[in-house]
Amino acid sequence: MSQAPDSIEKNTTQYTPPQDDTPDSILDFFKRLFQMREMGVLLALILLVLFVNSQSEFFWTSRNIFNILRSMSTIGIIAIGMTMIIITAGIDLSVGSMMAAAAMMTARLMYTDVLPPLPAVIVGFGFGAMLGFINGFIITKIKVNPFITTLGMLSIARGLTLLLATGIQGTVASNIPMRNPHINFLGAGYVGDIPMPVIIMFSLVIIFSLFLRYTVLGRQIYAVGSNEEAARLSGVSVDRVKIFAYTLTGVLCALAGVMQAGLLSTASTSAGQMLELDVIAAVVIGGASLMGGQGSIFGAVIGAAIMAVLRNAFVLLQFPSYAQTITIGVVIILAVSIDQIRRSERTIFTDIRDRFAGKSG
């Protein structure tokens, strides 16, 4: 009988009332939110919008905002593929030329009645995919540097654009009309008050953001960029991942080219010139590292918005055209410099942490 109280005492646990940790959870949420790489870029975009709005009464109008969104849709769509390429520590300088070549292929097939509009668009997408696949194949199988490979493709695709526009005889380069109500709707149509290119861009952003985050191939893209050799040893097909990124970028270039041709009702031989700078700038501004392993599609779209607002601001504030090109170059250098500084600080802190861990051990 004397043992009962002891046994009861041993099995009795002290009751502690539940604590409300909701404030801590909210603080942790906002702390993680502001630690996101994209948050700094988003704040920069907000500040830029506020500044331009204070300088021009025409900026914050529905017409101008939708014009900005429409103008950024081309860069935003191609930036989705460029983000994946840069995450794998690659680069693609040929996106503007591939866009023009795929659009010209589609227009040529339609203009000469070789194919109806829908099959012509499909062939144009396939043409863009082929050009992107060639980039990926040369980079992975022949081991040519991505910069050199895509620089060569920039010239090849631009030459193919001129060939498709002028024919083998090489007459004076001309544009080819692309007048089809369905294709024109892709580039110039509206759903309610929202331009169709904007709807397409944001739909693709959501789809491929989920793809990168929740699919095996999406996670492998990050793995290849973070440590290619470790990814290969863990069973990742590095070549397949890279070829996929370049091929997908070719398809997205074709989509952007067809949309732009639909907007203008014309496939132009000069379409996409210097577009690669805007796309790369958007991705780097959005937080992607040119060393690979880091980046997000959401950040790239914010970067594309910054580029579009800058160009719009130059028009509204009547800046000279050369200022746009100079500013884009400065922005690219600043974005890459900030990334390098961030990486250097991370390396220093890691070294200090390892030294303290070694001493404590």
Secondary structure, DSSP 4 states (H G I P E B T S, - for coil): -THHHHHHHHH-----PPP--HHHHHHHHHHHHHHSHHHHHHHHHHHHHHHHHHH-TTSSSHHHHHHHHHHHHHHHHHHHHHHHHHHTT---S-HHHHHHHHHHHHHHHHHTTSS-HHHHHHHHHHHHHHHHHHHHHHHHHS---HHHHHHHHHHHHHHHHHHHHHTTTT-S---EE---HHHHHHHH-EETTEEHHHHHHHHHHHHHHHHHHHSHHHHHHHHHHH-HHHHHHTT--HHHHHHHHHHHHHHHHHHHHHHHHHHHTEE-TTTTTTHHHHHHHHHHHTT--TTSS---HHHHHHHHHHHHHHHHHHHHTT--HHHHHHHHHHHHHHHHHHHHHHHHHHHHHHHHHHHHHHHH-
